[in-house]
Amino acid sequence: MKIGLLLINLGTPDRPEPRSVRRYLRELLSDPLVMDMAPVRRWMLLNLVILPLRPRRSARAYAAVWTRRGSPLLVHGKDLSEAVSSKLGSEWRVELAMRYGNPSIDQAFRRLLAASVQRVIVLPLYPQHAASTRGSAIEAVRAAARRMDVSNELSVVPRFFDEPGFLEAVAGRVREELGAEEIDHVLFSFHGLPKSHIRRADPTGSFCLEREDCCAVLVEANEECYRFQSFQTARLLASELDLGREGDGWSVAFQSRMGFSSWIEPSTEDLLLALPRRGKRRVAVVCPSFVADCLETTEEIGMRAKSLFLEAGGERFILVPCVNSCSRWVDTVARLANRHWADVEAVTASRREPEGV
C-alpha cells in the first residue's frame, strides 16, 4: 500500500512585497478560527485597518529574512519533507502544504492522489494544539478531502508537545548553539494567543486563566489548553537541559501579539526588558512552538527582541535555531508517521476480525 504523509505548516507570502503579503494576510486573517469575532467586525478590522497599513511594514520584515532560496519557512519545510521522504522510503509519498498560501493543501492532495496513495497521514507541524493553528489546518484538510472524495482514507497524527523525540531535537539544538557559552537565563518564547481562545478550550469554563496555577498540572479542564501544553513543553525541556528553577534559570513567555484583544501572558517583550534588571544579562531564547525558523523567530525575536534586550542593559543574546530539518527532528517525524500508521493498521485489523475471535 502506498501511504501519503502530508506535512502542514502555517504559510508564507510568495514574495517579500506588499501585494503578496496583502494577499497572504487576507487569507490568514479571514479565517474565523484565527480572528474569532463577529463577521462584520472581522471584515472591518481586516479591510479598514490591517490591510491598508500592515502589508508594507510586514513586507520589509519579510525582506529582512528572505533567503536566496526564498521564504525561510518554506525552505525549511521543503528540506524537512525531502529528508523525511528519504528516511521513510519508497512506500511513502511525502508532501508539504501550507494552511495559507502556497503550496496549498489542495495542490498537495492532488499530488498525493496522482501518486496513487491509498491512505493519507496528516501531520500538522504545530507541537502544541490551538484551534487557530492545528485545529484550522485539520479542518481545512478534511474539507479538501471531502471535495476530493478521500475523507475515509485520512487520519491525523496527535499533537507532539511532549514527544520525547521532539524534545530531544530541541534540546540538541540548544546544546549545539550554546556550546561552552555562559548563560544567565533561558527564555522559552511561544507564539501568543488571545485569552478568549484559551477560555474557549476549557470545557468547564471555570479553570483556565481563572486561577494562578491553572497550567501547573494536567487536569481534564486544561487537557486541550495551548498555554498548559506550552508550559509543559518548557518544563520538560528545562529538565532535559538541567536549567534549574523556573524564574531563575528559565522562564516562559508569549510573543507575536496582534490586535486589541487581551492576550495570554507573560509577554516576551516585557520579560526581555525586565531580565537585565534582575541581573540576567546573558540570555538564550528558544522558540518551541515553531519547528521551522520563520518571520516570528528570525525577525521578531532575532532582530527586534534582541535590540530591545540589549538596549535594556543586556550583554549577550542568543537565538537558538528551530529544529528545521536537523537529523533528530527528521528521525522524529518519520517515527511519528510510522507509529501512527501502525496504530491505523491495528485499528483496521481489529475491525476486520470476526466476532468472538
N, C-alpha and C positions, 0 to 999 in steps of 0.2 A: 504494500500500500504506500502510495506517495503521500507524504504528510507536509502540509504547509505551515510555516511559522511566520506569523505576522507581527512584527515589532512596530509599536506605535509610540511616537513622541508628540509633543505639543505642536510644533511647527515653526516656520520662519518665513519672512518675506523672500521673494525670489532674488531681489537685488536691494542694496542699501540706498534706495532712492525713495523720495516722498510718495510717489504714486504707488509703488509696490508695497510700501509699508502701510499706506492707507487701505489698500485692498486687503492686506493681511489683518489689520486691526478691525476692519469692518466685519470680517468673517468670525474672528475670535470673539469680539465683544457683542456680536449679535446673538451669541449662544446664551439662552436663558439660564443655563447652569453656571455660566461664568458671571454674568450680571443678572442676578436673580431679583428683579424688580418688575413693577408693572410695565407691560409692553410700551405704553405711551411714554412713560418716564425714561425707559431704556433708550427708545428712539430719540428722544430729545437730548439726552445726555450724550449719546453717541454722535449724532449728526450736528448738534449745535455747539458742543463743547469740545469733545475729544477729537473727532476727525478734522475739524478746521485748524486745530492747534498742535496736536501731538505728532503727526506723521513727519514733519520736517525735523523736529527735535530728535525723534526716535531714529530717523534715517542717519543723522550724524552719529548717533551712538552705535548703530549697526556698522557704519563705515569704519569706526574705530577698531572693530574686532573682526571685520571681514578678512578672510584669508585668500590666498591665491586660488585655492580650490573652491571658495565660496563661503557660505554661512557655516560657522563652526558647528552648530547643532546638526546640520545636515551632513557635514563632512565626517564628524564622529559617528553619526548614525550609519552612514554607508560603510565606514571601516568596520564597525561592530557587526553589521549584517553580513559582510563578506567573511569576516573571521569566524563567526558562528556557523555560517554555511559550510565552511571548510571543516570545522570541528564535527558537525553533525553527519556529514557525508551525503552520498547521492540519494538516499531515501527521503531526504528532506529538501524542500524548496523554501528559502528564507527571503522575505520581502520586507522592506521598510516603508512605513507610511507615516504621514503627519496628520494629526487631527484637523489642523487648519493649514492651508497652503499645499505645497507640492513636496514630494509625491503624495497624492491624495489616497484616501482609503479605497475609493472606487478603482483607481488605477492599479493599486497593489492587488486588489481582489481579482481584477481581470488577468493580471499576470499569473496569479496562482491558478486560476481556472484554466488558463492557456497551457500551464504546465501539467494539467491533469491531476491536480492534488485531489485526494478523496476525503481529507479531513483537514481543518484549519485550526491550529492552536494560536490563540491571540495572547500576546504578552505586552500589555501597556507598560512603558518604561518609566513608571512612577512608583518609587518604593512604598510611599505612604498613600493611603486611599483618601481621595476627596471627590465629591460629586462633580466639581468643576474641572477636574483633570481626568483621573482614571474613569470616573463614572461617565463623563461625557464621551470619552473615547470608546468605551464599551457600548454605549447607546448608539453611537454613530456606526460602529462596526456591525452591530446587529441589524440596524436599518439597512445598511448596504447589503448584508447577507440576505435579508428578506427580498430586496429588489432583485437580487440575482438568483433567488431560489436555492440558497445553500445554507439556510439558517440551521438546519438539523445537523449539519456537519461541522458545527462551530463550538469551541469551548475556550474558556478564558483561564489563564494562569492566575492563581491568587496573588494578592499583594505580598511584597517581599521585604518589608521594612525591618524584619528581624531575621531574615535569611542569613545563616552563617557565612555562606559564600559571598554574599553582597557585603556584609560587614568586614570580612577578611580582605576583600578587594579595596574597600575604602581605607581601612587601617593600613594596608600595604602602601597605598598612595601617600598617606600621612608620613609613614616611616621613610619612604623614599625621598620625599620632599624636604623633610626636616633634617634628616641625617644626624649630624652632631650639633645642630643648632640648639642654643639655649633659649627656650621659650617660656614666658611667664604664664601664658594662658592660651587655651584653645577655645575658639568660639565656633559652635555648630550653628550655622545660619541656614534656616529653612525658608522656603517660599511662604509668604504670609497668606492668610485668608480673612475675609470679613468674619466677625464674630457670629453673624447670623448663620453662616454655613456650618459652623461648629455646633451651634444650638440645634439646628435642624437635624443633625446626625444623631442626636441624643434621643432615644425612644422614650425616655422618661420625661423629658422636657424640664428636668429639675436638677440635673447633676453637672453637666459640662458647663464650665465657666461660672458656676454658681457657688463653688467652694474653692478655696485656695489650693487644696491638694487633689483637685479633680483629675490631674494627669499623673499622679504618683504611682498608682497601681491599676492593673486591669480589672474592670468590673463590667457587668453587662451593659451599663449605660454608655461607656466610652469605647466599646469594642470596635466601632467603626469611626472613631474620632481621629481626625487627621492630627490634631495637636497632641493627643496622647501618643499616637504612633511615632510622631517626630521626637518627642521626649524619650520614648523607649529606644529608638534608634540611637540617639545621643548617649543614653545611659549605657547601652551595650558597647558602643564604640569607646566610650571613656573607660570602661572596664577592660576592654581588649587592649587599649593603649596605656593602661595604668596611669591615668591622669589625675588621680586623687579625688578630692571632694568637689562636688558641684558648687559653683560660686567662687571657688578658689582656683582650682586647676582648670576648670572648664565651665562653660555655660551655654545656654540655648537662646537663640533669638530668631526673629522672623522678619524677612526683608520684602521688598517689592510692593509696598503699599500703593494703592491707587484709588482715586475717587474720594468721596466724602464720608463714607460709612466708617464705623468703628472696626478696627482690625485687631487680630489676636496679638498679644504681647508676650514678652518684651520686644521692642523694636531693635533690629540690628544696628541701625544708625545711632539710636540713643545709647545703646550699650557700648559701642565703639568709642563714643565721645566720653563715656564715664570711665572706661577701663584705665586710661592713663592716670586719672585722679586717684585710683585705687592702687597705684604702683604697678599695674600690668601694662608695661610699655613695649614688650616684645610679644606679639600676638600672631598666632596662626589661625586662619579661618578655613573651615571645612564646610562644604555645602551638600549635605547628604540627601536632600530632596531632589537633586539633579544627578542623573547618571552621565550626562554629557555637558561639557563646557559650552556656554552659550552667552547671550547678551547679559543675562542676570548674574552670571558668575564672573565672566571676564571683564565686562564694563562696569556693571553696578557695584560689584564687590572689589574686583581687582584694580579698578581705577578710581571711581568716585568714593567708595567707602575707605579705601586706602588713604586717599588725600585727606578726608575728614579726620581719620585716626591720627595721622602724622601731624596735622595742624593742631590737634588737641593735646599734643605732647608725646605721642607715641614715637618709638625709636625704630622698631622693626615690624614689618607687616608682611606676612607670607600667606598667599592664597594657595591652598592645596588643590591641584587639578582634580577634576572629577574622574571617575573610573574609566570613562570614554570607551576605548577598546583595548584596555590592558588585559594581559593574558588571564589574570584571576577572574576578571569580570566576564570575559568570553567563556571561560570554563563554566562559570556560574549560570550564565544564560543557557548554554547548551544543556547543563544538568537540570535546570528548571523545566526546559522543554521536554527532555526525555522523561523526567519524573512525572510530569503532567500527562504525557502521552501514555505512560504505563498505567496511571490511575484511570484514564479514559478507557483503555483496553480492558482493565479489570472490571469496571462497571458494566461495560458492554457484554463481556463474557458471562457475568453473573445473571444478566437479563436473559441470556440465551439458554441457561441451564433449565432443564425440565423441573417441574415442581417435585419436591421430595428428594432431590439429589443433594 
